[in-house]
Amino acid sequence: MTINQMSQALKSVGACFAVTTAKCILPNDPFGAIASYHIHPDCSYPHQDSIIRVYSQKQFADWIKTAKAVQRMTDEEKQFDLWESFWARWY
């Protein structure tokens, strides 16, 4: 998936990119940093309070799939359960 495709997928759920950390990790990073994509789930500001980090294209696709499923639901408890399942799969 290209960055443009990822941006369109985020836009389809009302989210946007914050930044990707891949551009700032040094080869000999002494802190064990891992490249990640930073997502603003609702494009709100200040965004630093709501950034979601994903570490792979597979995790990104799963986040988009979960966000779309949540948007189709009206039951808040079921929405919460979907997000809990997402977090359990990845963290």
C-alpha positions as CSV (number, residue, x, y, z in Angstrom):
1,M,0.0,0.0,0.0
2,T,1.4,3.4,-1.0
3,I,1.4,6.5,1.3
4,N,-1.3,8.0,-1.0
5,Q,-3.5,4.8,-0.6
6,M,-2.9,4.9,3.1
7,S,-3.9,8.6,3.2
8,Q,-7.1,7.8,1.2
9,A,-8.0,5.0,3.6
10,L,-7.5,7.3,6.6
11,K,-9.7,9.9,4.9
12,S,-12.4,7.4,4.4
13,V,-12.8,7.0,8.2
14,G,-12.3,10.7,9.1
15,A,-8.7,10.2,10.2
16,C,-5.3,11.5,8.9
17,F,-1.6,11.0,9.3
18,A,0.3,12.7,12.1
19,V,3.7,11.6,11.0
20,T,5.8,8.6,10.3
21,T,8.9,8.0,12.5
22,A,10.8,6.1,9.9
23,K,12.6,9.3,8.8
24,C,14.2,9.9,12.2
25,I,15.5,6.5,13.4
26,L,19.3,6.2,13.1
27,P,20.9,2.9,12.2
28,N,22.6,2.7,15.6
29,D,19.8,4.0,17.7
30,P,20.7,3.4,21.3
31,F,17.1,3.6,22.5
32,G,15.6,0.7,20.5
33,A,13.2,3.0,18.5
34,I,10.9,1.3,16.1
35,A,9.5,3.0,13.0
36,S,5.8,3.6,13.2
37,Y,3.0,5.5,11.5
38,H,1.2,8.1,13.7
39,I,-2.5,8.4,13.1
40,H,-4.9,11.2,14.2
41,P,-8.1,9.1,14.6
42,D,-10.4,12.2,14.2
43,C,-8.1,14.9,12.8
44,S,-8.7,17.0,15.9
45,Y,-6.4,19.5,17.6
46,P,-4.6,19.3,19.9
47,H,-3.7,16.0,18.3
48,Q,-0.9,14.9,20.7
49,D,-3.6,13.6,23.1
50,S,-5.1,11.2,20.6
51,I,-2.2,9.8,18.4
52,I,-2.4,6.1,17.6
53,R,0.8,4.4,16.6
54,V,0.8,1.5,14.2
55,Y,3.9,-0.5,13.4
56,S,3.1,-2.3,10.1
57,Q,1.0,-2.2,7.0
58,K,-0.9,-5.2,8.3
59,Q,-1.7,-3.4,11.6
60,F,-2.6,-0.3,9.6
61,A,-5.1,-2.2,7.4
62,D,-6.6,-3.8,10.5
63,W,-7.0,-0.4,12.2
64,I,-8.8,0.9,9.0
65,K,-11.1,-2.2,8.9
66,T,-11.9,-1.8,12.6
67,A,-12.6,1.9,12.2
68,K,-15.0,1.3,9.3
69,A,-16.8,-1.5,11.3
70,V,-17.2,0.8,14.3
71,Q,-18.6,3.6,12.1
72,R,-21.3,1.2,10.9
73,M,-22.4,0.3,14.4
74,T,-24.8,2.3,16.6
75,D,-24.3,0.3,19.8
76,E,-21.5,2.0,21.8
77,E,-20.8,-1.1,23.8
78,K,-20.3,-3.1,20.6
79,Q,-18.1,-0.3,19.3
80,F,-16.0,-0.5,22.4
81,D,-15.7,-4.3,22.1
82,L,-14.4,-4.0,18.6
83,W,-11.7,-1.5,19.6
84,E,-10.8,-3.8,22.6
85,S,-10.4,-6.7,20.2
86,F,-8.1,-4.5,18.0
87,W,-5.9,-3.6,20.9
88,A,-5.8,-7.2,22.1
89,R,-4.6,-8.3,18.7
90,W,-1.7,-5.8,18.5
91,Y,-0.6,-4.9,22.0
